[in-house]
């Protein structure tokens, strides 16, 4: 099951951390590196949603999630000792599968995207060398590969066409890091993402028929990475 986040609580914590951190920073003697590179790999757990899924499940189809992997590199720039921005370049596999209910296609929807995220984050100060941070942001997704089984069967002469495009996403996440040695750190991360527009649409060629069926994507990413600081 995809994790459901309470956005209101997330944002409350997000804006409370600076005041907590300011109190801790008075006694802090060790500052964070202004730039760090994070090399990461992990597990992706994704699913589909949208009007196409609603149509199929209302007719008895079952929706299955897709499990795969993700990897990438992030670049963390410290604005202050507790505030940072983090762009990155990530490969994410996502998609899902519909089965039964008259759905004749046995292959899942598979997507591989090149994700370019940009997040704003807040972190606590070091507590026994351990850091916790939360972040929120957005990403643009370049579609590298798509496999949408029923899309190839749509014939414009039959009155329907299919279009695929690269969607954007919103991101919410948290990180926990701790020292590996005198320089490097280990970081364990969780992030939730949700598309802000569709990646696939099936619609009628007749402009007077307004029905359209869309596929969107959402999922969770669990990663572990090496943090390489530059002082």
C-alpha positions as CSV (number, residue, x, y, z in Angstrom):
1,X,0.0,0.0,0.0
2,X,1.3,3.5,-0.9
3,X,2.0,5.5,2.2
4,X,-0.5,8.3,2.7
5,X,1.1,11.4,4.2
6,X,-0.7,14.0,6.4
7,X,0.4,17.1,4.5
8,X,-0.8,19.5,7.2
9,X,1.3,17.8,9.9
10,X,4.3,17.6,7.5
11,X,4.2,21.3,6.8
12,X,3.8,22.2,10.5
13,X,6.9,20.2,11.3
14,X,8.7,21.7,8.3
15,X,8.2,25.3,9.6
16,X,8.8,24.4,13.3
17,X,12.3,23.0,12.7
18,X,14.1,26.3,12.1
19,X,13.1,27.6,15.6
20,X,14.2,24.3,17.2
21,X,17.4,24.3,15.2
22,X,18.2,28.0,16.1
23,X,18.1,27.1,19.8
24,X,20.4,24.1,19.2
25,X,22.8,26.1,16.9
26,X,23.9,28.3,19.7
27,X,25.9,25.4,21.2
28,X,26.9,23.9,18.0
29,X,30.6,24.0,17.1
30,X,30.7,22.0,13.9
31,X,29.0,23.4,10.8
32,X,27.7,21.4,7.9
33,X,29.6,21.3,4.6
34,X,28.3,23.9,2.1
35,X,28.1,21.3,-0.6
36,X,27.6,17.6,-0.5
37,X,27.1,15.0,-3.2
38,X,24.8,12.0,-2.4
39,X,25.1,8.8,-4.4
40,X,22.1,6.6,-3.8
41,X,20.3,3.4,-4.9
42,X,17.1,1.9,-3.7
43,X,13.6,0.4,-4.1
44,X,10.6,2.0,-5.8
45,X,7.0,1.0,-5.1
46,X,4.5,2.6,-7.5
47,X,1.0,2.5,-8.7
48,X,-1.4,4.0,-11.3
49,X,-4.4,6.3,-10.9
50,X,-6.6,8.5,-13.0
51,X,-9.8,8.2,-15.0
52,X,-8.5,5.1,-17.0
53,X,-8.0,3.2,-13.8
54,X,-11.3,4.4,-12.4
55,X,-13.1,3.1,-15.5
56,X,-11.4,-0.3,-15.4
57,X,-11.8,-0.9,-11.7
58,X,-15.5,0.0,-11.8
59,X,-15.9,-2.8,-14.4
60,X,-14.2,-5.3,-12.1
61,X,-10.5,-5.0,-12.9
62,X,-7.9,-5.2,-10.1
63,X,-5.0,-2.8,-9.8
64,X,-1.6,-4.1,-8.9
65,X,1.5,-2.1,-7.9
66,X,4.9,-2.3,-9.5
67,X,8.1,-2.9,-7.5
68,X,11.4,-2.0,-9.1
69,X,14.6,0.0,-8.4
70,X,15.8,3.6,-8.4
71,X,19.2,5.2,-8.5
72,X,20.6,8.6,-8.8
73,X,22.8,11.5,-7.6
74,X,21.7,14.5,-5.5
75,X,23.6,17.8,-4.8
76,X,22.9,19.4,-1.5
77,X,23.7,23.1,-1.2
78,X,23.6,24.6,2.3
79,X,22.0,28.0,2.5
80,X,22.3,28.0,6.3
81,X,23.3,25.3,8.8
82,X,19.7,24.0,8.8
83,X,18.3,25.2,5.4
84,X,19.3,23.6,2.1
85,X,18.3,23.2,-1.5
86,X,18.9,19.9,-3.3
87,X,18.7,19.4,-7.1
88,X,19.4,16.0,-8.5
89,X,19.4,13.5,-11.4
90,X,17.6,10.2,-10.7
91,X,16.4,7.2,-12.7
92,X,13.0,5.9,-11.5
93,X,11.1,2.8,-12.7
94,X,7.4,3.1,-12.2
95,X,4.0,2.0,-13.5
96,X,1.4,-0.7,-12.5
97,X,-0.9,-3.4,-13.8
98,X,-4.6,-3.9,-14.3
99,X,-5.9,-7.5,-14.4
100,X,-9.3,-9.2,-14.8
101,X,-12.7,-7.6,-15.3
102,X,-12.6,-8.0,-19.1
103,X,-9.1,-6.4,-19.3
104,X,-7.4,-8.6,-21.9
105,X,-3.8,-7.3,-21.6
106,X,-1.5,-9.3,-19.4
107,X,1.6,-7.1,-19.5
108,X,1.9,-4.3,-17.0
109,X,2.4,-0.6,-17.7
110,X,6.1,0.1,-17.4
111,X,7.8,3.4,-17.3
112,X,11.4,4.5,-16.9
113,X,11.9,8.2,-16.3
114,X,14.8,10.5,-15.8
115,X,13.8,12.7,-12.9
116,X,15.2,16.1,-12.3
117,X,14.0,17.1,-8.8
118,X,14.5,20.4,-6.9
119,X,13.6,20.4,-3.2
120,X,13.9,22.7,-0.3
121,X,14.9,21.1,3.0
122,X,15.3,21.7,6.7
123,X,17.5,19.7,8.9
124,X,18.3,19.4,12.6
125,X,21.8,20.0,14.0
126,X,24.0,17.1,14.8
127,X,22.9,15.0,17.7
128,X,25.7,12.5,18.4
129,X,26.6,12.8,14.8
130,X,23.0,11.9,13.6
131,X,21.0,14.3,11.4
132,X,17.4,14.3,10.4
133,X,15.9,16.4,7.6
134,X,12.6,16.9,5.8
135,X,12.1,18.2,2.3
136,X,9.4,19.3,-0.1
137,X,9.7,20.2,-3.8
138,X,8.9,19.3,-7.4
139,X,10.4,17.4,-10.3
140,X,10.3,17.3,-14.1
141,X,10.3,13.8,-15.5
142,X,11.8,12.9,-18.9
143,X,10.2,9.8,-20.3
144,X,13.1,7.4,-21.3
145,X,10.9,4.3,-21.9
146,X,7.2,3.5,-21.8
147,X,5.4,0.2,-22.3
148,X,1.6,0.7,-22.4
149,X,0.2,-2.5,-23.9
150,X,-3.3,-1.4,-25.0
151,X,-2.0,1.9,-26.5
152,X,-0.6,0.1,-29.6
153,X,-4.0,-1.3,-30.4
154,X,-5.7,2.0,-30.7
155,X,-6.4,2.9,-34.4
156,X,-7.3,6.5,-35.2
157,X,-9.7,5.2,-37.9
158,X,-11.6,3.5,-35.1
159,X,-12.3,6.9,-33.6
160,X,-9.7,6.9,-30.7
161,X,-6.1,8.0,-30.3
162,X,-3.5,7.7,-27.5
163,X,-0.9,10.2,-26.5
164,X,2.1,9.8,-24.1
165,X,4.0,12.7,-22.5
166,X,6.4,13.5,-19.7
167,X,4.6,14.7,-16.5
168,X,5.8,16.7,-13.5
169,X,5.6,15.5,-9.9
170,X,5.4,16.9,-6.4
171,X,7.7,15.4,-3.8
172,X,7.7,15.0,0.0
173,X,10.5,13.3,1.8
174,X,12.7,12.8,4.9
175,X,16.3,11.7,5.5
176,X,18.3,10.2,8.3
177,X,22.1,10.3,8.1
178,X,24.9,9.2,10.4
179,X,28.7,9.1,10.1
180,X,30.5,6.3,8.2
181,X,34.0,7.6,9.0
182,X,35.6,11.0,9.5
183,X,34.4,12.3,6.2
184,X,31.7,10.2,4.7
185,X,28.1,9.7,5.9
186,X,25.4,7.1,5.3
187,X,21.9,8.5,4.4
188,X,18.7,6.6,4.5
189,X,15.8,8.3,2.7
190,X,12.1,8.0,2.1
191,X,10.2,10.1,-0.4
192,X,6.6,10.1,-1.7
193,X,5.8,11.5,-5.2
194,X,2.6,12.1,-7.1
195,X,2.2,13.3,-10.7
196,X,0.7,16.7,-11.3
197,X,-0.5,15.8,-14.8
198,X,-1.1,12.6,-16.8
199,X,1.6,10.6,-18.7
200,X,-0.9,8.9,-21.0
201,X,-4.3,9.8,-22.4
202,X,-6.8,7.9,-24.5
203,X,-9.4,10.1,-26.2
204,X,-11.8,10.3,-29.1
205,X,-10.8,11.9,-32.4
206,X,-14.2,13.5,-32.6
207,X,-13.8,16.9,-30.8
208,X,-17.5,16.7,-29.8
209,X,-16.9,13.6,-27.7
210,X,-15.4,14.9,-24.5
211,X,-14.7,11.6,-22.8
212,X,-11.0,11.0,-22.1
213,X,-9.2,8.4,-20.0
214,X,-5.9,9.3,-18.3
215,X,-3.1,7.4,-16.5
216,X,-1.2,9.1,-13.8
217,X,1.5,7.7,-11.5
218,X,2.4,7.9,-7.8
219,X,4.7,6.0,-5.5
220,X,7.2,5.7,-2.7
221,X,11.0,5.5,-3.0
222,X,13.3,4.0,-0.3
223,X,17.0,4.7,-0.8
224,X,20.4,4.4,0.9
225,X,23.2,6.6,-0.1
226,X,26.8,7.8,0.5
227,X,27.1,11.5,1.4
228,X,30.3,13.0,0.2
229,X,30.9,16.5,1.7
230,X,33.1,19.3,0.2
231,X,34.4,21.8,2.7
